[in-house]
Amino acid sequence: MTVRLEGVPVIETERLRLRAPRAGDFAACADFMASDRALHIGGPLERPLAWRAFCHLTGHWVLRGYSMFVFADRATDAPLGMAGPWYPEGWPEPEIGWSIWPAAAEGKGLAREAASAALEFAYRSLGWTTAISLIADANSRSQALARRMGCLPEGLFTFPTGSTARIWRHPGPGGQA
């Protein structure tokens, strides 16, 4: 039996649909999480641990009332990645996170399109007045995206695992610093 997560808004952009995670999205996520491309978000992970990571998306929706969306191609509904509001226990502040799952989808502006829509959702619907993104210093692609979104680096955050990430501050609602 497959159960769908109810009450998750659907956001449409020019090319994407941001929606709740579905069981059918897991294969794309697992392939990404098994690759070296997932290095900056805790990977590579074997399939059972990728499943746990994927299920965190759903659990976050249930316990916080928001989470990262799976973003999918608007025409085909093929899952392309995840982006959205995220605030796990132990995080310094609410975050906007993103990742692109298939390598072929990189470099096309999809992460920016999804993350920008998710940030607008967090400000408009969740009432956030500020947001950060935690980005590993070695993750130059995500740093470039953060800069394109108007973010500024602020300092370092140390995760409970001992790894660190740079805190990137997003402009506030309406682009305010």
C-alpha positions, 0 to 999 in steps of 0.5 A: 500500500502506498500512502501519499503525504497530504496537505503539502502545497504544490508550487509550480514554476516555469519548468518545475513542480515542487511537491511532496516526496513520493515513494517513486522518487526514491530511485532517483534520490538513491542513485544520487546519494550513492554517488560522489556528487552527494559528498557534501550532504553526507554521501555517498550512502548505500541504499538502506541509508539513502532510504533513511535520508529520503524518509527524513523529508517526509518526517520533517513535513509531519513534525515541522509542517514543512520540509524540502519539496521534491522538485520535478519536471513540470511536463513529465513529473520526473524527479530532479532533486529536492529544495526547500525549508529545512530545520532539523534538530541542532541546526543554528537557524532555518535553512533553505537547502537544495540538491540536484539528483541526476547529473544531467540536470546540473548547470541548467538553473533548476536548483536556483529556480526551485530554491528561489520558489522554496525561499519565497514559500518560506517567507510568504507562507511560513512567515520566515523573516530570515533564512540561511543555507549551510554549504561545505567550503568544498562545494563550489557549485552550491556556493555559486548558487548562493551568491546568485541568490544574493546570499552572503557568507557569515561564518562556520557551523559545526555539525554534531558529526564534527564536519563544518559548513559555511553559513550563507545568509539569504536576503530577507523578504522582498530582497532586504539585507 
